[in-house]
């Protein structure tokens, strides 16, 4: 099973009925604020902000009702649940390598199809989907480049891939000694990354996959209020101290890399 310490913590928190874990019952990703200066640390507001970020990715995908949609790294099913609500005639499929997440996703999105599998070796026929999504999960995949090639394979002509991701200012940065140290520290909380950026940036990977970049938005500033919310939850008495300590340092490192501009949060869409 893939190493995902933060999902381990959330799943254990759900089992124990911890209030902090309830914040992530639907989505498990960063939030989006139109005006970050007015953000608060309120858990309910953060849940709404996660919904807004999800909506930004779906907007980049240019969804229409009745489409066949694949959500890669589907988590607890929040993205597919949102699509099901707004586009009820869509044919929805989620794939995840973690059976525990799929069990919860099935309960949240009745009528959707869920498959346990590797997003870099999609178990679907060519030209099966109109849209492929990957909301804040692609850094866990063995290879961003292989995923995009697989996404292109299962897309119908004219189809679209939309994803959100943490993108370094330099795609070569992870290969240096400092980049390796920082990546190792962050992975202690958020799990090991794949093969990094060995296939180049998203423009290069798109060309290799037979796709073109349709849009590329830097929304880092809109996501920064996520960090004080997360650190507040990790320090909460409702979060087990050991798990909180394990997550706090990686979260702070990622925050400062983002605030200093070394890591950018981007929403990228591709067309076939």
SULHU-V257295 format. One record per residue. N is the residue number from 1. RES is the residue in one letter. PSI is psi in whole degrees, 0 to 359 (* if undefined). Layout:
# SULHU-V257295
N|RES|PSI / N|RES|PSI
This chain:
# SULHU-V257295
1|X|143 / 2|X|145 / 3|X|110 / 4|X|80 / 5|X|321 / 6|X|328 / 7|X|324 / 8|X|315 / 9|X|317 / 10|X|318 / 11|X|321 / 12|X|320 / 13|X|321 / 14|X|319 / 15|X|323 / 16|X|352 / 17|X|29 / 18|X|131 / 19|X|323 / 20|X|325 / 21|X|335 / 22|X|336 / 23|X|330 / 24|X|26 / 25|X|332 / 26|X|303 / 27|X|152 / 28|X|75 / 29|X|181 / 30|X|165 / 31|X|169 / 32|X|127 / 33|X|125 / 34|X|319 / 35|X|90 / 36|X|334 / 37|X|342 / 38|X|8 / 39|X|150 / 40|X|177 / 41|X|12 / 42|X|132 / 43|X|321 / 44|X|320 / 45|X|322 / 46|X|321 / 47|X|318 / 48|X|323 / 49|X|323 / 50|X|321 / 51|X|322 / 52|X|320 / 53|X|318 / 54|X|318 / 55|X|326 / 56|X|320 / 57|X|318 / 58|X|325 / 59|X|321 / 60|X|332 / 61|X|345 / 62|X|56 / 63|X|150 / 64|X|151 / 65|X|144 / 66|X|0 / 67|X|158 / 68|X|120 / 69|X|131 / 70|X|126 / 71|X|107 / 72|X|135 / 73|X|52 / 74|X|355 / 75|X|225 / 76|X|7 / 77|X|7 / 78|X|320 / 79|X|315 / 80|X|326 / 81|X|320 / 82|X|320 / 83|X|317 / 84|X|324 / 85|X|315 / 86|X|336 / 87|X|72 / 88|X|344 / 89|X|4 / 90|X|148 / 91|X|113 / 92|X|135 / 93|X|136 / 94|X|143 / 95|X|140 / 96|X|148 / 97|X|350 / 98|X|110 / 99|X|331 / 100|X|318 / 101|X|320 / 102|X|323 / 103|X|317 / 104|X|324 / 105|X|319 / 106|X|323 / 107|X|329 / 108|X|332 / 109|X|76 / 110|X|140 / 111|X|341 / 112|X|158 / 113|X|133 / 114|X|137 / 115|X|133 / 116|X|122 / 117|X|179 / 118|X|125 / 119|X|344 / 120|X|2 / 121|X|66 / 122|X|128 / 123|X|52 / 124|X|156 / 125|X|158 / 126|X|147 / 127|X|46 / 128|X|338 / 129|X|150 / 130|X|329 / 131|X|143 / 132|X|131 / 133|X|152 / 134|X|93 / 135|X|109 / 136|X|54 / 137|X|346 / 138|X|337 / 139|X|344 / 140|X|340 / 141|X|152 / 142|X|329 / 143|X|125 / 144|X|317 / 145|X|316 / 146|X|322 / 147|X|315 / 148|X|323 / 149|X|320 / 150|X|319 / 151|X|318 / 152|X|322 / 153|X|316 / 154|X|353 / 155|X|144 / 156|X|156 / 157|X|135 / 158|X|0 / 159|X|172 / 160|X|143 / 161|X|135 / 162|X|135 / 163|X|162 / 164|X|146 / 165|X|156 / 166|X|116 / 167|X|122 / 168|X|151 / 169|X|322 / 170|X|124 / 171|X|352 / 172|X|353 / 173|X|325 / 174|X|341 / 175|X|340 / 176|X|169 / 177|X|320 / 178|X|319 / 179|X|320 / 180|X|321 / 181|X|312 / 182|X|318 / 183|X|320 / 184|X|321 / 185|X|316 / 186|X|325 / 187|X|339 / 188|X|334 / 189|X|324 / 190|X|6 / 191|X|156 / 192|X|138 / 193|X|170 / 194|X|221 / 195|X|21 / 196|X|229 / 197|X|39 / 198|X|341 / 199|X|10 / 200|X|192 / 201|X|183 / 202|X|328 / 203|X|317 / 204|X|318 / 205|X|323 / 206|X|314 / 207|X|317 / 208|X|332 / 209|X|355 / 210|X|26 / 211|X|168 / 212|X|146 / 213|X|119 / 214|X|327 / 215|X|152 / 216|X|106 / 217|X|132 / 218|X|111 / 219|X|24 / 220|X|310 / 221|X|326 / 222|X|344 / 223|X|348 / 224|X|327 / 225|X|347 / 226|X|321 / 227|X|312 / 228|X|329 / 229|X|312 / 230|X|315 / 231|X|325 / 232|X|317 / 233|X|321 / 234|X|332 / 235|X|352 / 236|X|145 / 237|X|342 / 238|X|347 / 239|X|126 / 240|X|136 / 241|X|319 / 242|X|314 / 243|X|319 / 244|X|317 / 245|X|322 / 246|X|328 / 247|X|336 / 248|X|312 / 249|X|313 / 250|X|323 / 251|X|318 / 252|X|320 / 253|X|314 / 254|X|324 / 255|X|310 / 256|X|328 / 257|X|325 / 258|X|314 / 259|X|328 / 260|X|356 / 261|X|6 / 262|X|335 / 263|X|133 / 264|X|142 / 265|X|120 / 266|X|149 / 267|X|120 / 268|X|136 / 269|X|145 / 270|X|150 / 271|X|147 / 272|X|*
